[in-house]
Every structure is written in structure tokens, then in C-alpha cells.
Amino acid sequence: MEADGARKTFFIVQSFSSDGCGIRMDPPLEAASENSARRTAARLAARKPSVICFKRTGDPSTGDFDEPEVLISYGSVVGSDDDLPF
């Protein structure tokens, strides 16, 4: 996480699992740095159908966040962007 005043950058890894009902989101994982997030995403991609690694900067106390920036993604997710947690 990088700080700029009250603004912070969060590095998130969102993986997806498949089961008999289709694709579902796993709990998101927060990483300490971009490199750590990328490594985690690469490890998960070996056993998950889809993984997205992104960063988002903003002020958690106000809820004011910039648009997320996808750093890397593996696989594809069935559905729309509206289904994503960012």
C-alpha cells in the first residue's frame, strides 16, 4: 500500500472458481505491493480458471477512489464488468 496524504493504493488479487453452478468469485486478497500481487496472481492462475490483479487508489475514510487499474489478468470471466467488485 502506498500513501499520499490520506490517499492509499491497494493492490488486490481477485480469483474465480468454477463449480457445478458456474463461475463464482473467491474472497479478494490484498497484497502489500504490486510485485507481491502479481506473484500471488500468477500462483493462483495455475489452479483457477480466472484471476485479476488490480490496484485502486483513494481515501478510505471518504470512500473517494480513482478508477481501478488492471495490472494483469489470467483466463476470462463469464458475465459482465458489472459483476466485478470494482
C-alpha positions in Angstrom: 0.0 0.0 0.0 1.4 3.4 -0.9 0.3 6.5 0.9 -0.1 10.1 -0.4 -1.6 12.1 2.4 -4.9 10.3 3.2 -4.9 8.6 -0.1 -3.7 5.0 -0.3 -3.1 2.5 -3.1 -4.5 -1.0 -2.5 -3.2 -4.0 -4.5 -5.9 -6.6 -4.9 -6.0 -10.1 -6.4 -9.4 -11.4 -7.3 -9.6 -15.1 -8.3 -12.6 -17.0 -9.5 -13.5 -20.7 -9.0 -15.8 -23.0 -11.0 -18.2 -25.4 -9.6 -21.4 -27.2 -10.7 -23.2 -23.9 -10.8 -20.7 -22.0 -12.9 -18.0 -19.4 -12.1 -18.0 -17.6 -8.7 -15.8 -15.0 -7.1 -13.4 -16.1 -4.4 -12.7 -13.7 -1.5 -10.4 -11.0 -2.7 -6.8 -11.0 -1.4 -4.9 -7.7 -0.5 -1.2 -7.7 -1.2 1.4 -5.4 0.3 2.9 -4.4 -3.0 2.4 -4.6 -6.8 5.1 -7.2 -7.1 3.5 -9.3 -4.4 0.1 -9.0 -6.0 1.5 -10.1 -9.4 3.2 -13.1 -7.9 0.1 -14.2 -6.0 -2.0 -13.8 -9.2 0.5 -16.0 -11.1 0.4 -18.7 -8.5 -3.4 -18.7 -8.3 -3.7 -18.8 -12.1 -2.1 -22.3 -12.1 -5.3 -23.6 -10.4 -8.1 -21.1 -11.0 -10.0 -20.5 -14.2 -9.6 -16.7 -13.9 -7.5 -14.3 -11.9 -7.5 -10.5 -12.0 -4.8 -8.4 -10.3 -5.6 -4.7 -9.9 -4.7 -1.6 -7.9 -7.0 1.1 -6.7 -6.0 4.5 -5.1 -8.2 6.6 -2.9 -9.1 7.8 0.5 -10.7 5.0 2.6 -12.1 7.5 5.1 -14.2 9.3 2.5 -14.7 6.4 0.0 -13.4 8.6 -2.8 -11.4 6.2 -5.1 -9.9 6.5 -8.6 -10.9 4.0 -11.2 -9.2 0.7 -10.7 -6.2 -0.2 -12.9 -5.9 -3.8 -14.0 -2.3 -4.9 -13.7 -2.6 -8.4 -15.1 -5.3 -10.9 -15.8 -5.4 -14.7 -16.5 -8.2 -16.6 -18.1 -11.6 -15.0 -18.7 -14.7 -14.4 -16.7 -18.1 -15.2 -18.0 -20.5 -12.3 -17.3 -20.3 -8.6 -17.4 -18.0 -6.0 -15.9 -20.9 -5.0 -13.6 -20.4 -8.3 -11.8 -16.8 -7.4 -10.8 -16.2 -6.0 -7.3 -14.6 -2.8 -8.7 
